[in-house]
Amino acid sequence: MSSPEIASLSWGHMKVKGCSSSYKDCKVWPGGSQAWDWRETGTDHRPGVQPADLEEVLRKGVDLLVIGRGMSEALQVPASTLDFVKQKGVDVRVLQTEKAVAEYNKLAGQGAKVGGVFHSTC
């Protein structure tokens, strides 16, 4: 199963190829995608992305995870969260969201087992 391409990105709006829904923030993995609802884990810009935000994507068997911090990189990613991902044996890249989507799409296009979580606003 391949990781779906992110077809479009603009402020507050993301579209994943093969999915009829659009997302504000989203999670993607080989074979699927869904909205990333920060309320589920109490995530906010600070302290930022929590391990619980990533568990579902990591369970999908990804080898690499790309995290998009937002258009202005307002979303923090604590060292403890990065350590959590690395302890699972998964490589992680943290980038500004436009760069993160480009990196994710490049890797997905190469057939990598890549997942991602992307914040599409600030």
Residue, then its C-alpha position, 0 to 999 in steps of 0.5 A: m500500500s502506498s502513501p497518498e499524495i497531498a494534492s493541494l495545500s493552502w492556508g487552512h485547507m489540505k486535499v489528499k489524492g483519492c479522498s473526497s474530504s478536505y482537511k484543515d490539519c491532517k494525518v496521512w499514512p500508507g493507504g489512508s488519511q484523516a483529519w488531525d483533531w488537536r482536541e483529541t489530545g489537548t494539543d496546542h501550539r505550545p507545548g506542541v505535538q504530543p506523542a499521542d498525536l503520532e501514535e496512530v500514524l506510527r502504528k501504520g508501519v511507517d519508516l519515516l514520519v514528516i511533521g509540518r509545523g504550520m505555515s509560520e512554524a508556530l506549532q512546536v515539536p518538543a524533543s520528548t516527542l521526537d525521542f518518542v518517534k525515534q524510540k519506535g525506530v522511525d526516522v522523523r523530519v520536522l519542517q515548515t508545512e509547505k516544505a514538509v508537504a513537498e518532502y512527504n510527496k517526494l518520498a511517497g512518490q519514491g515508494a517510501k513507507v512515509g507518514g505525516v502530520f501537517h498543520s495548515t495554518c500558522 
